[in-house]
Structure formats: structure tokens, C-alpha cells
Amino acid sequence: MQALKNTWYAAVWSTELEQKLLQRTLLGESIVFYRNRAGRAFALANKCPHRFAPLHLGKLIEDTVECGYHGLRFNSAGKCVFNPDGDRLTPASAVVRSYPIQERYGLIWIWMGNPDVAAPELLPTFPFLETPQIYRPVTGYLRVNTNYRNMIDNLLDVAHVLIVHHDMLACPGLALAKTKVVREGAAIWANRLATNTEPPVIFDMMWRRARGDYAEAMDHWAESRWDAPSLISQNTGIALTGRPREEGLETKNAHFTTPETETSTHYFWAICRNFDIQNAKLDEEIYNGTEYAFVHQDQPILEGLQQIVGDREFWSMKPALLQGDVGAVEVRRALDRLIEDECSVSESARRAVSNVGSTV
């Protein structure tokens, strides 16, 4: 797949994973996840090395994964530790690939590339996901039939909000504002600010509930940060025009997209707010509203786009670019370079191994 391998991808919400086998395809590879009796999470390739049966059709036996075909059992490192048949020998070749994982921000993260370079600190930081007492999270998951890079474009694109989300999220002032791209280390921000404008319907509703009526105009900001490979975090909020942001309302949002295949994506989202945080009814409304906005508004366009584009390379189609595309374009080019660099390193390593073999 045209995706980075040596990086962390969101794989499973922590609440999804129990002491049973869970299968998920990531970057075209079938993976089986599970927790052991101590609650620690593990990930193995979902393929028994004996006759290649999918391991998720088996079961957990005392913290080992038992293949549902011939009963071979594999420990968390992927080594076969039990064979119920005949001489009960366990061949040295009976090994399943295990993947480095870590659990953070309420998610299981997986490293699909070289395990020797997997380092927990390479996962970008999202402090608002660690402070639910300050930013109350509402979370969800969707599977979308589109390439993950189309998802990144969509999440960085403020211009589509006026048209696609006209009923709840649109802000006329924000549609007229220019996108400002800011680089922060390896991260890329795409920011818009509208002053002296009407707020989006959803923020107007939340302000009136939390703060009461108002007569003044609002400032509205929408800021999106991209971290490689496909992690988007956002600051979105309103404040009375000219007043500090701290006096306003803000949501901090996470949108983590992980490739399933070239034409499908896992989408993990979290909307986190710093107001009215004990309101369970508002949690439900945010969840339903977010699902509606994506499933009924974004998803049909993204999946239709995928059908039109097919497997053609994006730049080869010579897209007409608008002012509002500047953030998404910067990110596409940055990700192109990262993938190209990683592929070059992998090819150099392959050639080195090949050359050594030819001289032996």
C-alpha cells in the first residue's frame, strides 16, 4: 500500500478490546487483537503458519491464541507453544508475526513496520485526550469505503463545510476567511479565523444552553493540525467578538484515520468539550450529530469520489486547486515525501541484502 509503515496507527478503541479475539485489517494485513488475563493488549498476524487458517476463528486458551483448525497455540510473541497432535512437537518454523503496540489516549496503537525502530515516544501528543475531567470526550468509530488520504483532505478542508454541512456547522464568515498554514516541527496546521460573524448553528445552540442569550457578533475559529501519517486534531470554537478565547466555548477534536485497504479506511473520532461536561444528554446529541454529519453528508461524497478516482494517482489527474486547498495540498506533499523516503530506504536495504547473497 501507499502508506507509511514505520509509524503508529490507531487500531482499536480500548473499550472495544476484551479477553477475546478481534480481527481487523490494517494496511492490507489481517491482524488479530486480544487482551490477556492481566488486561494487557497484544496483536498477531491473523494467519496460522501451518495451513494458513485465520486465527481469529480460534479462541484464547490461558493467554495463548489457539488456531481453530488444528489447535496449535501461540503465545504473545507469536511462538507456537503447544501442538495437540501426534508427537506434540512444535516446529521452530511455526511462528506468527507479532506487532509492537501501545495503549494511549483510549486507543490501541499498532506499528506495522520494522519492530526494531518502534518507539512509544514517536506517537504525537494529544493532551486533551488525557484530561476527561477538563475536556469531556464523546467518541465513535466508522468504516468508510474511501482511501485514507481522501479522509485527510476532507478533515483539513473548511471550504466544504458551507456546502456539505450547511444545516449545522456552516459559518458564512469562516467561508470567506483565508486558510493560514503554519508548520510546527513535523506537524502542519491549517487555520481559519472569522471575526464579527454569526456562529454555526451547533455552536449557537451550545452557547445558549451553557451561557444564555446573546446579542453580539462572534469570532469563530477552526484550526486543524496534521501529524504523520494520518492524525488530525482540531481546535474549534467561538467567543464574543474581541473577547479572549478563554471566555468562549471550544471543542478539541481528534480524527484518526487508518488505512484498511487502498479503498477503505478505519475512522476513529473524538469530540472533546470544556463546557457543560456533566451533561449526558449533550453527549448523546454530540454523538448523534457527529454521526449524522459524517454518515449522511461527508460519507456519500467521499465514497462516490473513490468510485470516480479508482486506483489512479491523485496528482496524475491534475486537480484544479482552490485557495482553500492550501492546507490539504501541503499535507499531501509532505506525506508523499515521507512515503517516498521510506520506500527508498527499504529498496536500498533490499538491494544490500541481495548483493550480500550474490557474493556468498
ABEGO torsion letter per residue (X at the ends): XBBBABBBBBABBAAABBBBBBBBBBGGBBBBBBBBAAGBBBBBBBBBAAAGBBAAABBBBGGBBBBAAAGBBBBAAGBBABBABEAGBBBAABBBBBBBBBBBGGBBBBBABBAAABBAAABBBBAAAABAAABBBBBBBBBBBBBAAAAAAAAABAAAAAAAAAAAABBAAAAABBBBBBBBEABBBBBBBBBGBBBBAAAAAAAAAAAEBBABBBBBBBBBBBBOAABBBBBBBBBBBGBBAAABBBBBBBBBBBBABAABBBBBBBBBBABGAABAAAAAAAAAAAAAAAAAAAAAAAAAAAAAAEABBAAAAGBBBBAAAAAAAAAAAAAAAAAAAAAAAAAAAAAAAAAAAAAX
